[in-house]
Amino acid sequence: MHDRHSGGTWAADYCEGILLSGLHVIRGEFEPNTWAAFEGVYLGDGDPAEVGRRPGLSRNAVYIARSRVLARLREVLRGIIDDEAIQ
């Protein structure tokens, strides 16, 4: 049963769990700077130019990093969702 005080819905919590599982699976596949750029922009909602300054990446490199990680994440999530649908 969902705790109504947690601030979310069961479906939102479930989706977040799947997302976190997918992120955990792929994290080791990327260089630290690529992952930091992805986290800063996608998970942290930061400005790409600012996020890129810390690891020394251009704004464009940050967008490329985000795109590469998201593409891989989509592949992994398709597999997770397909596996869950079969069970």
Secondary structure as GFF3:
##gff-version 3
##sequence-region A 1 87
A	DSSP	alpha_helix	10	26	.	.	.	ID=ss1
A	DSSP	three_ten_helix	27	29	.	.	.	ID=ss2
A	DSSP	alpha_helix	32	38	.	.	.	ID=ss3
A	DSSP	pi_helix	39	43	.	.	.	ID=ss4
A	DSSP	alpha_helix	48	53	.	.	.	ID=ss5
A	DSSP	alpha_helix	59	86	.	.	.	ID=ss6
###
